[in-house]
Amino acid sequence: MALTKLYDPENGKMRVAGLMSGSGSNLREIIEYGEEMKFIEDRSPYQVVVIFSDSSVSNAVEIGRDYGIPVITNDIRGFYKVQGKPRNDMQVRREFDQETVKALEPFDINVAAYAGYMSIATEPLINAFLGVNVHPADLSIMDEGRRKYTGDNAVRDAILAGEKQIRSTTHIVEPAVDYGRILMISGPTGVNLPKFLLKNKSLLSHLNQEKYDKLFREEVDRHQNLLKKGGDWIIFPRTLGYIANGRYSQDENGDLYFDGKPIPDGTRIE
């Protein structure tokens, strides 16, 4: 059975476009990891050659200045406003993505790293480059045939479901949001405090519902930040490095392999 590498290092250093919408913390970690590899292995397997932001108020310009990387910004809110259409109009989104692809063409991109990119990608962008995203949940967990923890509230949902640990997942960007093929799953980080709050709500009866909800939201945010540090920032750069070094491949059915071995649920780090 013939396997095809997601990226063949024989083609040279992998060229990455960093896509972002906000703080860009994931993108900074990706850039820093590439720089660290220069000292550890005397070479960097990839290079972030351009940053694209869909928000005029993101940190893209600052990051570009810090690392000497060109920045392209096309504010999606303004794009929709000019069109006079609501944000859920996906035809407008396709037109936006077509402009994005055209803007990135001069940079000869191999991979797009969705580093906190909050816009849903459509076919023009998905088909133009191999896209890699990180999601704050273990996407291998299923419930009635569907991935259990997708969407923006994955950490909250995992805590509410009584999960004992939370993980991050890198996956290929594909048309169904958060349903791309899994590349890597991180090690666990604890969720003990939110679990305690949920199971002992009667002990907090002196708090009104608004105060309790605020306390729980703060704990969800705190654990999502812990997961970012202990999950996203570890596996996202490492996944890109493995792709750049030719360690991920796929067969004719699109099933993924790592170092030639099948990985139906992704490469796990414990």
PLY file of the C-alpha trace (Angstrom):
ply
format ascii 1.0
element vertex 270
property float x
property float y
property float z
element edge 269
property int vertex1
property int vertex2
end_header
0.00 0.00 0.00
1.46 3.33 -1.10
1.66 6.16 1.41
1.95 9.84 0.53
3.60 12.24 2.95
1.51 15.22 4.02
4.66 17.19 3.25
7.84 15.87 1.68
10.96 17.48 3.23
12.76 16.76 -0.03
10.94 19.87 -1.25
12.86 22.02 1.22
11.80 23.86 4.35
8.03 23.84 4.82
6.51 27.29 4.32
3.75 28.16 6.80
1.12 30.88 6.82
-0.08 31.76 10.32
-3.80 32.55 10.38
-5.03 34.42 13.45
-7.84 36.59 14.79
-6.84 37.65 18.31
-3.85 37.55 20.63
-1.82 35.17 18.47
-0.35 33.31 21.45
-0.45 29.99 19.57
1.31 31.58 16.61
4.06 32.96 18.83
4.68 29.46 20.18
4.82 28.07 16.64
7.36 30.69 15.60
9.44 30.23 18.77
9.49 26.43 18.33
10.84 26.86 14.82
13.57 29.15 16.17
14.45 26.68 18.96
14.92 23.89 16.43
17.70 25.91 14.84
19.72 25.46 18.03
18.60 21.92 18.90
18.88 20.33 15.46
20.86 23.00 13.59
17.87 23.51 11.34
14.27 24.60 11.49
11.88 22.20 9.73
9.48 24.99 8.84
9.29 28.75 8.53
6.33 31.05 9.12
6.66 33.27 6.05
3.48 35.34 6.36
0.77 36.16 8.90
-2.84 36.65 7.87
-5.43 38.17 10.18
-9.16 38.55 9.66
-9.35 41.24 12.36
-8.05 44.79 12.34
-7.70 44.71 16.14
-5.66 41.50 16.45
-2.01 41.37 17.53
-0.89 40.36 14.03
1.04 43.56 13.29
2.84 43.36 16.64
3.84 39.73 16.09
4.95 40.45 12.55
7.10 43.31 13.80
8.59 41.19 16.60
9.71 38.42 14.23
10.17 40.25 10.95
7.27 38.50 9.22
5.02 40.25 6.67
1.39 40.72 7.74
-1.78 40.78 5.67
-5.01 41.99 7.28
-8.48 41.81 5.80
-11.08 42.66 8.42
-13.95 40.23 8.01
-16.44 42.44 9.83
-15.76 45.22 7.41
-15.92 42.79 4.49
-19.42 41.70 5.47
-20.48 45.28 6.17
-19.50 46.37 2.66
-21.46 43.43 1.27
-24.46 44.31 3.43
-24.84 40.67 4.48
-25.02 38.89 7.88
-21.98 37.00 9.20
-23.68 33.64 8.67
-23.87 34.15 4.90
-21.42 31.47 3.76
-21.31 32.62 0.15
-19.78 35.88 1.36
-17.38 33.80 3.47
-16.31 31.93 0.33
-15.65 35.23 -1.42
-13.60 36.34 1.60
-11.60 33.11 1.52
-10.98 33.51 -2.19
-9.44 36.91 -1.47
-7.35 35.35 1.31
-5.97 32.69 -1.02
-5.16 35.30 -3.65
-3.36 37.45 -1.06
-1.27 34.47 0.11
-0.36 33.21 -3.38
2.94 35.17 -3.65
4.28 33.45 -0.52
4.26 29.90 -1.96
2.53 28.42 1.11
2.60 24.70 1.94
0.63 24.71 5.21
-1.80 27.10 6.88
-1.63 27.05 10.69
-5.01 28.11 12.11
-3.56 29.75 15.21
-6.62 31.17 16.92
-8.33 31.87 13.60
-11.99 32.36 14.49
-13.58 32.42 11.03
-15.00 29.19 9.64
-12.93 28.18 6.62
-14.69 27.34 3.36
-13.63 25.31 0.35
-11.47 27.93 -1.42
-9.17 28.20 1.62
-9.38 24.54 2.68
-8.49 23.34 -0.80
-5.65 25.81 -1.34
-3.39 24.67 1.51
-3.09 21.84 4.00
-4.66 23.40 7.10
-3.81 22.44 10.69
-5.86 23.55 13.69
-5.69 22.96 17.45
-8.90 22.38 19.44
-9.23 22.50 23.27
-10.66 18.99 23.69
-9.96 15.33 23.05
-11.71 14.93 19.71
-11.39 11.14 19.85
-14.14 10.99 22.51
-17.38 9.98 20.81
-21.02 10.14 21.87
-23.65 8.33 19.78
-21.43 8.35 16.74
-20.46 12.02 16.98
-17.48 13.83 18.44
-18.56 14.84 21.90
-16.57 18.01 22.53
-16.69 20.26 19.48
-17.45 23.97 19.28
-16.45 27.03 21.26
-17.48 25.65 24.67
-15.55 22.38 24.59
-13.74 22.90 27.92
-16.95 23.89 29.68
-18.80 20.92 28.21
-16.07 18.48 29.28
-16.19 19.79 32.85
-19.99 19.67 32.97
-19.86 16.07 31.71
-17.59 15.11 34.62
-14.47 14.36 32.59
-11.46 13.74 34.83
-9.03 15.37 32.43
-9.00 17.70 29.45
-6.73 17.51 26.42
-5.94 19.39 23.22
-6.15 17.95 19.71
-4.47 18.98 16.48
-6.37 18.04 13.34
-6.48 18.70 9.64
-8.88 21.48 8.67
-11.74 19.99 6.66
-15.23 21.24 5.71
-17.02 19.93 8.83
-15.88 22.16 11.72
-13.87 20.24 14.37
-14.30 17.00 12.39
-10.98 16.98 10.57
-8.69 13.95 10.76
-6.86 13.84 14.08
-3.09 14.35 14.09
-2.08 14.56 17.76
-3.68 14.54 21.22
-1.96 16.09 24.23
-1.43 14.78 27.73
-3.95 15.57 30.50
-4.34 18.55 32.77
-6.53 18.51 35.87
-10.08 19.82 36.20
-10.55 19.05 39.90
-11.76 22.44 41.08
-14.63 22.87 38.60
-15.63 19.26 39.32
-15.75 20.09 43.05
-17.87 23.16 42.43
-20.37 21.22 40.38
-20.71 18.33 42.81
-20.90 20.52 45.90
-23.13 23.32 44.74
-25.20 23.08 47.94
-22.12 24.16 49.89
-22.18 27.42 47.95
-25.83 28.16 48.65
-24.84 31.50 50.18
-23.98 32.65 46.66
-26.72 33.72 44.29
-26.94 32.13 40.85
-25.22 35.04 39.14
-22.21 34.86 41.48
-22.01 31.09 41.14
-22.17 31.27 37.36
-19.42 33.92 37.38
-17.25 31.74 39.63
-17.74 28.72 37.38
-17.00 30.75 34.24
-13.77 31.98 35.83
-12.76 28.40 36.57
-13.55 27.29 33.03
-11.42 30.15 31.69
-8.61 29.31 34.10
-8.51 25.68 33.03
-8.73 26.62 29.36
-5.63 28.77 29.87
-3.91 25.88 31.66
-4.80 23.63 28.74
-3.41 26.16 26.28
-0.05 26.12 28.08
0.01 22.37 28.74
-1.65 21.28 25.50
-1.98 23.71 22.59
1.48 25.25 22.93
3.11 21.81 23.05
1.34 19.82 20.36
0.63 22.51 17.77
4.29 23.38 17.04
5.31 19.75 17.38
2.63 18.63 14.91
3.87 21.15 12.36
7.44 20.00 12.93
6.48 16.36 12.38
4.61 17.25 9.20
7.59 19.27 7.96
9.93 16.33 8.62
7.72 13.98 6.60
6.58 11.85 9.55
2.86 12.10 8.76
1.49 10.38 5.67
-1.82 9.14 4.28
-3.01 6.25 2.17
-5.31 6.34 -0.85
-8.34 6.40 1.49
-7.07 9.41 3.40
-6.26 7.39 6.54
-3.35 8.91 8.46
-0.05 7.29 9.43
2.80 8.39 11.68
6.23 6.99 10.87
4.43 4.48 8.64
2.08 3.19 11.35
-1.71 3.78 11.39
-2.97 6.41 13.86
-6.79 6.10 13.88
-7.11 8.36 16.95
-4.04 10.51 16.45
-0.55 10.46 17.91
-0.86 10.67 21.71
1.54 12.39 24.09
1.40 11.22 27.71
0 1
1 2
2 3
3 4
4 5
5 6
6 7
7 8
8 9
9 10
10 11
11 12
12 13
13 14
14 15
15 16
16 17
17 18
18 19
19 20
20 21
21 22
22 23
23 24
24 25
25 26
26 27
27 28
28 29
29 30
30 31
31 32
32 33
33 34
34 35
35 36
36 37
37 38
38 39
39 40
40 41
41 42
42 43
43 44
44 45
45 46
46 47
47 48
48 49
49 50
50 51
51 52
52 53
53 54
54 55
55 56
56 57
57 58
58 59
59 60
60 61
61 62
62 63
63 64
64 65
65 66
66 67
67 68
68 69
69 70
70 71
71 72
72 73
73 74
74 75
75 76
76 77
77 78
78 79
79 80
80 81
81 82
82 83
83 84
84 85
85 86
86 87
87 88
88 89
89 90
90 91
91 92
92 93
93 94
94 95
95 96
96 97
97 98
98 99
99 100
100 101
101 102
102 103
103 104
104 105
105 106
106 107
107 108
108 109
109 110
110 111
111 112
112 113
113 114
114 115
115 116
116 117
117 118
118 119
119 120
120 121
121 122
122 123
123 124
124 125
125 126
126 127
127 128
128 129
129 130
130 131
131 132
132 133
133 134
134 135
135 136
136 137
137 138
138 139
139 140
140 141
141 142
142 143
143 144
144 145
145 146
146 147
147 148
148 149
149 150
150 151
151 152
152 153
153 154
154 155
155 156
156 157
157 158
158 159
159 160
160 161
161 162
162 163
163 164
164 165
165 166
166 167
167 168
168 169
169 170
170 171
171 172
172 173
173 174
174 175
175 176
176 177
177 178
178 179
179 180
180 181
181 182
182 183
183 184
184 185
185 186
186 187
187 188
188 189
189 190
190 191
191 192
192 193
193 194
194 195
195 196
196 197
197 198
198 199
199 200
200 201
201 202
202 203
203 204
204 205
205 206
206 207
207 208
208 209
209 210
210 211
211 212
212 213
213 214
214 215
215 216
216 217
217 218
218 219
219 220
220 221
221 222
222 223
223 224
224 225
225 226
226 227
227 228
228 229
229 230
230 231
231 232
232 233
233 234
234 235
235 236
236 237
237 238
238 239
239 240
240 241
241 242
242 243
243 244
244 245
245 246
246 247
247 248
248 249
249 250
250 251
251 252
252 253
253 254
254 255
255 256
256 257
257 258
258 259
259 260
260 261
261 262
262 263
263 264
264 265
265 266
266 267
267 268
268 269
